[in-house]
Amino acid sequence: MPHALRDDVYRRPLATALERLGLGAGWRCVDVGAGGGDVSVALAELVGRDGRVYAVDSDPLARDEVAAAAASFTQVLAITQAAEDLVLPEPVDLAFCRFLLLHVVDPAPVLARMRAAVHPGGWVVAQEPITSAGRIAGRPFSMPDARHPDVGALLPALTRSAGLQLVDAWAEAPAGAGPGPLADYLESLTGVSPGNDPVVLPPLVTVVAQVPERP
């Protein structure tokens, strides 16, 4: 499945971000644009039974995918809701999104909604690509269906504009050649295998930001 494979090829920046926060038992989190629920499950494993993970996606079919992926995690609650309309029944410790802002009409209000969902002192983590910086056999990677394919390059500035305190930011790009997860991932996206061509996936920019404490 593309979701599981995406988690496989980009799992290192996800793990780094969660370790950076010290995410642990009892945390309340929201995974915005949850898709098939791979990140929601990763969060559920860390927050444990006393925590809560809201898996939010605008596609009603995602509820079934999340339910299947998180069948053994009662702490995961799937919600059908557009990112621009994000409203939760309680403030959370962490709002997370990944491969979301490149598809929305305007990333700024989505980040503002994520900020509003988090209690003061809590965290917002976003991971978005710089698509054109990826390479297949030296040629730039493209994603014509994305509204903002290079939004990762703007992510730190967008985070500050949303009223968040930027704590850390970095970019990572898995690379390889020949058969393997990278080739399989590209084939799942494009329908065409890169064969033995060298591949550098689009760098994934991660921002770790904090909601300011009230004065």
SULFENUR-V130629 format. One line per field, one symbol per residue. ss: DSSP state (h for helix, s for strand, l for the rest). phi: phi as a letter, one per 20 degrees, with the letter a starting at -180 (. if undefined). psi: psi as a letter, one per 30 degrees, with the letter a starting at -180 (. if undefined). Layout:
ss: ???
phi: ???
psi: ???
This chain:
ss: lhhhhhhhhlhhhhhhhhhhhllllllssssslllllhhhhhhhhhhllllsssssslllhhhhhhhhhllllllsssssllhhhllllllsssssssllllllllhhhhhhhhhhhssssssssssssshhhlssllssllllllllllhhhhhhhhhhhllsssssssssllssslllhhhhhhhhhhlllllllsssllsssssssssllll
phi: .gfffgfffdfffffffffgemgbgnfdccdemflfnffgfgfffeemfeebceedbfegffgfffgffdgedfeedeceafgfdgbdfbfdebdcbbldffdffbfgffffffgffdfgneccccccedgfefcclnefeccfeefcfdfgfdfgfffffendefebbbccbfcabnfqgfffffffedncffmeffccfggeedddccfgfff
psi: keeeeeeefgfeeeeeeeeefhkakfkklkjkhfbfgeeeeeeeeefaffakjjjkkfjfffeeeeeeehegjffkjkkjkkefgjklflklfkkklkheffflejeefeeeeeeffklkfakkkkjlliefflkjhfkkkliffkeifgfeffeeeeeefggljjelklkkjklakakaeeeeeeefefgkkfbgkkkjlkkjkkkjlkkkkk.
